[in-house]
Amino acid sequence: MICGWLGISSKSPWNLIEHLNQFWGLGGFSKNICLAIKMLWLSVVSIIWKEENRPIFQHKEEHIIFMGEHVKLLVYLWFRSKFVLFNFDYNFWRQNPIFCLTYVI
């Protein structure tokens, strides 16, 4: 869902190690591009982890659409705190993520 939101076509690996290598072993990109991609990846993994545990500890389940929105919000907050030029409001970020990312890289 997040790749679709970003307009990226990607084949997701089936296990966590391959997934980690796909996003963590980036070479030939600037430091900020690598950092932004890692932050995106970590936010997705973090939200999935929390939502997988929610039924166990809180006896609730979250719909996948809300999980995607949580990822967008988490990445937005991380980018706002890390990148000085990332000075967009949240609604603009949700509608224009690639445009906003150009200010990070």
N, C-alpha and C positions, 0 to 999 in steps of 0.2 A: 504494500500500500504506500509506503514512504517513497520507494523508488518511482512509483507512478506519479505521486505528488511532485517529485522533483523532475519528472520527465526523463527518467533514466531507465533503460532496459538492462536488466541484470539477471543472471541465472544464480539463484541462491544455492549455496552448497547445502548438503544434507546433514552435515555434522558441524559442531561448534568449532573444532580445530580448523577445518577448511574455511569456515566463515571468518574466523579470526585472521587467518593468513591472507584471505582475499582483501580485507580492509586494513589490516595492520602492516602488511609488508609492502607498502607503497614506495616505489622508488622513482626518482626523476621528477618529482613534483616539489613545489615550494614548501617551505616549513608550514606556512599558514594553510595551504590546501590540505596537506597531510593532517594537520591539527583539526581542521573543520570536518574532514571525513571521519576521523577518529571520534570526534565529539558526536557526530550523527550516529555512528555505529554504537557507541556506548549508550546513547540515550535510548535507542531501540532495544538493546539488550537489557538495559535497566528496567524499562517499562514492561517488557515481556516477563522478566524475572518477578517483578512485583505482582503482575497480574496472574501469573501462575500460582503464586502463593496466597493470593487474596481469598480464594474459596476455602483454603485450609485454615487460615487464621481469622478471617472476618466473616466467613460463610456467605460471601457475596461473589458474583461474577460480573466482570466488566465486558461490555460489547466491544468488538474489535474496532469499531469506528471511534469509540472513546479512547481506546489505546493509541490510535494514530494521532488523535488530537493531543493526548498527553505528550507524545514524542515531539510534536511540533512546538508545544509550549516549553518543554524542557530544553530543547535545542535553542529556542529563541532566548531563553533566560541565560543559558550558558554563553551564547554568542554575544549577548549584550554585555555580559560581565568580562569577556575576554578580549573582544575586538573593538577598538576605539571607534572605527569608522562604521560599525554596525549600529546605526542610529535610526532604526525604523520602528514604526508602531507594529503591534502584534498582528492586526488585521492585514496590513500590507505584506508582512512576512508570510502569512498563510496563503495569500493570493499570488505572491510573486517571489517564491523562494530562490529561484535561480538568479534573478536580478539582485536580490539582497546578498546572495553569496558572492557576487562579483566584488562587493566591497570588503569582503573578508580576505579574498585572495589578492 
